[in-house]
Amino acid sequence: MNKAMEDKLEKFIRNNRTAFDTQEPSEKLWDNIHFQLDGRVEPINYLFMWRAAAVLLFICSVGLLLYINRPVGKTTPEVATDEFTTTEQYYIRLISERQQRVLAVANKYPDIEQDFESDWKALDSSYKDLKEQYTKYKSQETLHALIQNLQAKANLLNKQMDVLQTILAEQKKNNIDI
Amino acid sequence: MQNNSVAQYKIYNLYAKAMLNVAYRFCTNEADAEDILQEAFVSAFKNIKSFKGTASFGAWLKRIVINTALNHLKTKKIAFEEIKDSMEPVNEPEIDFEKDELSIQRIQEAMKRLPQGYRTVLTLYLFEGYDHNEIAEILGVSVSTSKSQYNRAKRKLKEFLNEQIYEQGYGG
């Protein structure tokens, strides 16, 4: 009986071997294993990170040096100056053309010429100041002020021209009337 | 392979449950079993290069789990107490072992009550399928010690099973 019992017990366990596996691994178990394995390779990671950091620092340093010493640094204001020079030349040409036309008429009318002269001088002196500032500081604001000054001069000449032409027209009328 | 998390996870999924139950049968404690499993898997993945392929991977891994479990029991200083067992045959009724939850649960409960030394030998022989030569090697004892310990362990297990039957009215 004892022998039979032994056989049965052993047989039962051997035949139902997997049914005895009633425990289930918890979900965090793999995380723990994974974490521990990652911890093991950490020194290698650190080494890699240090290398990466060194390379990055080198690239940044070279980049910064190139940026600081770049020849482009000077060309950007030059381009702005060039643009300004072109604008200035355009207005100066425009102004001198109108000036000549105005002068051709204005010489005959010294009274009107006087008002115009004082306005013109004011604009001229402020223009000189602005240009001095601009050559020193190259600020965009000064540049705008300079261009506005030139535009004002051109407008002033336009108005003067209008005034003179009105006078001329009236004179013609008077001449006819006389 | 060593740093391949995906491969490691696949291996883990394949063996985790079986290996957890191996560990659990040694220490009969869920938390300890998980600790053992964690240590064993980490050790296995670290030393995966030492897997020569002479045995199956599962067998190789199981040996690591068992060694880890045995070390764990040693460090926890669980006394391998000897039970002074009666050598006279146990008088027990014939039990009809059916494959049902109850029988499995009863055997598991009886296993838990076994002293550590008995349970270790019984588990290795009956559940993990090692022969006495292998058990002798694993435990560092003689083959005859393995055999006698196993017989005593099995007798004790049957005693506990019979107690259950009388106490709870199982069987015929």
Interface residues (C-beta under 8 A of the other chain):
Chain A: M1 N2 A4 M5 E6 K8 L9 E10 K11 F12 I13 R14 N15 N16 R17 A19 F20 D21 T22 Q23 E24 P25 S26 L29 W30 N32 I33 H34 Q36 L37 R40 V41
Chain B: N3 S5 Q8 Y9 Y12 A16 K17 A18 L20 N21 Y24 R25 E30 A33 E34 L37 Q38 F41 V42 F45 K46 P89 V90 E92 E94 I95 F97 K99 S103 I104 I107 Q108 L126 F127 G129 K154 L157 K158 L161
